[in-house]
Amino acid sequence: MRSGWFALPDAHREVVRAVRVGGTATAATVAKMRGLWVADDSQLHVRVRYSTGRLSAPHDRRLPLDRTRHRVCVHYGRPGPFDRAVDPLTRALAEMFACGDVGGAIATVDSALETGTLHLAHLDLIRSWMPPSKRALLDLTEPDAQSGIETKVRLFLRSRRIPFRVQVAISGVGRVDLLVGERLVIELDGRAFHTGSAFDEDRARDFELVTRGYVVLRLSYRQVVHDWDRTRSGILALVARGEHRWRGAGPFAPIPASLRPLPTRNA
């Protein structure tokens, strides 16, 4: 791959490409390899020494690196070992705060905590690799977050000082992703749209919430990631109208069991 480095036949493709460039796979590249939630990022992330001179193309070490054309993000110079092909996850997550979307980096850390890939005790190790000016960002992580788009909406609400709670249990319904104020429920569907029985269950939950007076906003991955300006404006409009408050009345009683729709059966 480069001087002194050789790849076994089963070596991970992205690791081979990072070493061929001239450094160590890091940041979102490692997070994706570990199966964590990562915002749309098609770049190869490589950590190299400050003193590194010529960098090579990820597909051919005989060619010089063109960062734009080859879609490579180069992370320069922070102290640490360069005798490995892949950064440990804690170091890779710290590097995510050095480039790109900070909210996306926090969402990836949330994903690692929620899946048990990392524990809260690991946050101090991540902080140790981060610049002092950015270490406070880890205080925004939420171990109970269920998806990256949930994290993005949560950080937006926090930035606007809009009161909310995450993973709130509502009697007769179960947990909802976000409860804004007292009655605005925001549910996030993630990349994979729910189908079949999951689709029916989501609609039954929404039906129960609406009949009890809650306002339900169900958002897709596309709405949060690719149509965020419009989605953000809609949330702000609902809050500006006071739709997140009960206005002197609490939730209505649950629908009696005798009046609830019968469960659907699969053919």
N, C-alpha and C positions, 0 to 999 in steps of 0.2 A: 504493500500500500504506500509506504514511504520508507526512507532509510531506516533499517532496523525493525520495521513493523511488518508482520505477516498475518494474513487472515485465514482462519480455518474455514472449511466449506460451509459450515452452519452458522457462521458469524452473522449478526443482525445487519441488515443492509444499511440502516442509517448510521450504525457505528462505523462500518467500513468507510462510508462516505465522509464522516467527520474526521477520521484518522487520515484519510487520503488528503483532505484539505490541509491538515497540518496541526490538528489539535485534539481536543477531547469533546465528545458529545455531551451536551448540557441543556439546561433550561427546558423549553417545551418539548424538544426532541426526546429527552429522557422521560418526561412526564407522560407523553403518549406511549412510549414503550412500556411503561408501568401500568397502562390502562386507566389513567386518571382523566377527568374531564378537562379538556383544553379548548379554549376558544379557537375559532377558525385560524389556523396558522400553518401555512404550507412550507415555511422556511426550515432549513436545516440550521440548528444552533450549535456553534462550535466555540469552545473556550481556548484561547491561545495566549502565549506569553506576549508581554509588551515588546520584547526584543525579537519576536518572530519576524522574519523578513518576507520572503516570497511564500505566498499561499497558493495552493493548487486547486484546480477544479475538482469537485467531488466525484466526478465520473472518470477523470483522466488526470493523473498527477503530472503529466507532461505539459498540460495547459495551465496558464495562469488563472487565478480565481477572478471571476466577474461577479461580485456580490448580487447585483440586480438580476442579471440574466440567469445565474445559477441558483438564485433564491437561497442565499446563505447569510445568516446573521452572525457576525463575528463578535465575540465577547472578549475584550482585551484585559489582561494584566493583573487581575486580583490575585493575591497570594494563594498558593495551594499547589498540590501535586499535579504534575503534568505527565507522570509516567503511567497513566491509565487511559483506557479508551473511552470510558464512560464515567461521568461524575456520579457520586452517590446522590440519592434523591434529595437529601437536605440541601446539598450544595446546588443541585440543579434548580430547585425551587427558589433559592435565594437569587440565582442568576435571572430568573423570570422577571424579577422586579427591576432589572437593569435595562430592560428594553420593552417596548410595546405597551400594552394596556395593563395598568396596575390592577384594575378591577378583574381582568382575566387571570392575573397571577393569584389574587386572593381567592378567586373561584377554584383554581386548581388546588390550592392548599386546603380549602374547604372539602374538596373531593377526596383528598388524601386522608383527612381526619375522619370524614363520614364513613369511608370504606374500611377504616382501620389500618390502612397502609402506613399512616403516621399516627403518633399519639401526641397529646398536648405537650408532653415533656420535650418533644423534638423541636418545638417552636424556638426554644432558646438556641438550639444548634443552628437553625436556619438564620436567626438574627445575627449570630456571630459571623456569618459570611456576608451579611448585607452592609451597605454603607450606613454609618450611624444616622444619617438624615432620613433614612427610609425604614428604620427598624420599627417605628411606631405603627406602620401599616399593618403589621401582623396582629395588632390588637383588634382589627376589624374582621378577623376570621370568625366563623360560626360553625362549630363541629356538627350541629344538627341540620345544616343546609343539605338539601337533597339533590341539588343540581347547580350547575354553573349559572344558568339563567336566573335561578332563584337568588343567587349571590348578587348578580348584576342589579336586579330590581331592589334588593335589600340595600345595597350601597347607594343607589340613587335616592331611596326614601330617607336614608340617614343623612345624605348630603343636603337634603331639603328640610331636615328636621321635622319630618312627618312621622308621628308615632306609629309603631308597628310592633308585632311580635311574630316569631317564626314557629312553624310546626305547632300550631295551637290546637288543642283537643276541644271539639265542640260536641256536646252530648247528642247522641243519635246520628251523628255524621262521621265522626272520626277526626283525624288530624287534617288541617288545611295548611298549605304552604306558608302563606302570609296572611295575617289579619291586620289590616290597616285601620287605626283608630278602633272603633267599637264594632263596625259592621261591614266594612269593605273587605271581602275575601278575594285574594289573588291566588289562583292556581296556575302552576307552570307545567306544561305538557312535555317539555324536553324534545330531543331530536326525533325520537320514535313516537309517532302519533298512536294513541291508544286505539285498539280495534277490538271487535268481538265483545266478550264479557267485560273487559276493562272499560270499553267505551260506554257500555250500558251502566256500569257502576259509577263512572264519572258523572253521567247525566242524572242518575238517581240522587247522587250527593248534591249536585247543583239544584235540583228540584226541591229537595228537602230544605236547603239553605234559603232559597228564594221564598218559599212559602212561609218561612219563619221571619222574613223581613230583611235578611242579609242581601247585600249587593255582591254579585259574583262576577269576577272578571277572570276568564280563563284565557291564558296567553300561550301561544305556540312558540317554539324555538325561533322560527323565522321572524315573528313579531318583535321578539326581544333582541335578536342578533342583527337582523338585516333591515328591520323597519323600526328601529329604536326611537328615532325622533318622533314619529307619529304615535307610537305606543306611550312614550314618556309624556307627551302632551295630553293624551287621553287620561292618564292617571292623574295628572295635575288638574285637569278640568273636573274630574269627579271629586277630588278633594276640595277644590275651590267652591263647588256647589254644596259642600257639607255632606256628601253621600256616605262618608265614613263615620258619621255620627248618628245616634239613635234619635236625637232631637226630642228628648223627654220620654220616649217609650223604649222598652226593652224588646228583646226578641219574642215572637209569638210562640205559643206552645207547639211542640212537635205534632206532626200529623198522627192521629191515632193509628195503631197498627191495622185496624180493620178497614181503614180507608186507603192504605198504601197500595200501590200497584203490586200485583203478584210478580215474583221473580221470573225472568224469562228463562226458557230452557233451550239449550242448543239442540238442533235437529240431529 
